Every structure is written in C-alpha cells, then in structure tokens.
C-alpha cells in the first residue's frame, strides 16, 4: 500500500498536494542487522578476567591449590581433642611465658614488615579477647613459648584481600596477608627484652582450622610459627609458616 506525505504549496494553507514516497525512500527496519565486533568483546572479557585474577588472592589460591596442586603435599587434616591441645601447651609451658603480658616486635624484611608489635599471652580460644588485640597488633598464643625459649612461639594475625593489603599496608586488618609470599630460607627477626632472635623459614603449609598439631615443637628445639587465614578475606583454611631459631644477639 502506498504511503503519502502532505506538504504546503506556495502561500496557500488550504491546498495540499499528495507526494508519494518512492520504494527506495522507505526504510525497512526489519532488515537492519547489528554486527558486533566479537574481537573487541573477547579482548574486553579477557582484560576483566586478567585484572580480577591479578587483584584477587582468593582466585590465585584456588588456581594454585585446585588446578596446579601447589599445596597438595602440605595440606594436613586433623581434628585433635581438647586434651591433646592441653598436652601440647603443657609440654612447652614455662613460668616466664605464663607471667609475661607485654609486647615484643617482629620484622620480616622479605615482605617489608618492620618492628610490628606482638601482644604476648593472648587467649586464642577467646574470640572477643583476640579480636580486640588484633585490631592494633599481632598476637602470640597464650601458653606457647616466648622468643628464645625451647618450644614454639606461635604468632597469628589477620589477612585481607590483596587490594586492601596494598592500599592499607599498615592496617592490622590485613597485616599478615603477604606471608603467603614467604619462602624457605628467608629470615624473620624477633626483638624481645633487648635481644634479637633470628629465625630461618623451613616450611610453608596449609591446614584445616581445627588442626592444632602445628603448635607442637620437637624436644629441645626453638621454633616460630606464623599463622593467618586463607584465602585472604574468606578464611576457610589456615596458612602456616614454620621457622627455626638460628641465632640470638
């Protein structure tokens, strides 16, 4: 069916002349197709995925653990009883450790931590107590050894998504995020009562939240254990750094 458009001719406002549109002037919107640039869309998607992985240690952890099995030989599954925990603590308990309620400092040059305060004798099973402490310092678990003593100095602190740790490197809400980057042989220093104790990292491991076997220490040895939750910001498992004392000065 023909379509018509009316226009005015000259100065007459009453006379109208019908003008028939040619077929070539008609627009068939149904035949207009959108041709997306699939190459550009692909690059955008790849860019988003790359940025997400780069900024998310949670995704890195899943890739390392599930895809590449980076930690397959160090994951420990255990659920010791309360009596087992007491046995471990009693084996390394000392009068000095029980009475000291001050702070000492830890430095880890490899991840740019320097003289970070550690509150001694914090009850690791009292959520309110240790959460309060961890807002302004690291915590040494109550009942474990103090620096220089035979046993296991057990220190724990918060981790957070990498973007937060990078943006707020001095925040205790993510102070232990980068211990995941530590490697065997790197050094840790603890200053306690004027003496600097040097430790060398000997093991990194991933354990379940209920595994307290990491509190153990071989008889006569002086160990340091660092612990934080992983994946950072999620905390379904625990990341452990084990180090042995090599000197004191």
Number of C-alpha atoms within 10 A of each C-alpha: 3 7 11 10 10 11 11 12 11 7 7 8 9 8 12 12 12 12 11 11 12 9 9 7 7 9 9 8 7 6 7 8 7 6 6 8 8 9 8 10 11 10 11 12 10 12 12 11 11 12 10 13 15 13 15 17 21 19 14 16 20 14 14 14 15 12 10 11 12 13 15 13 9 13 16 14 13 13 13 12 11 9 9 13 15 12 12 20 20 12 15 22 21 17 9 11 18 15 10 13 13 12 18 21 18 20 18 18 12 14 14 9 17 13 13 20 18 24 23 27 24 22 15 16 10 9 9 10 12 22 15 10 17 20 15 16 22 27 26 26 23 23 25 30 30 28 25 21 19 20 26 30 27 26 23 22 24 24 27 26 18 20 13 16 20 15 9 13 18 12 18 21 21 24 25 24 28 20 20 21 9 16 15 13 12 14 20 20 20 26 21 17 11 9 12 17 18 21 23 20 20 15 16 21 18 22 22 16 15 13 17 17 16 18 20 19 21 10 10 10 12 21 28 27 22 20 22 26 24 24 23 26 19 12 16 12 18 19 22 22 23 21 25 20 22 12 12 14 8
